[in-house]
Amino acid sequence: MLFSIKVVLVGLIVFVLNACGGGGGGAS
C-alpha cells in the first residue's frame, strides 16, 4: 500500500515539474 502511495506522489511531483516547463533539474 505505502509503496503504491509513494509511486503516486512521485508521479504527481514529476507531472507538476513537467507542467512548469521542466524546471532544469532534468528528472527524466
N, C-alpha and C positions, 0 to 999 in steps of 0.2 A: 504493500500500500504506500508506504513512505517513499519508496523508490519511484513509483508512478507519479506521486505528487511532485517529487524533485524534478523529474523529467518535464512535467508540465510547466513548472516555474522557470526552468532553464529555457524552454521553448518560448515562453512569453517574453523573457528578457531579450532573447535573440530577435524575436519578432519586433519588439519595440525599437531595438537598436537599428534594425534594418529600416524600419519606418522613419527613423530620424535621419537616415541618409548614410548609414554605415558607421558614422562616428569617426573611425580612423583606427580602431583597435585591430581590425581585420580578424574577426572571430572565426570566419569561415576560411 
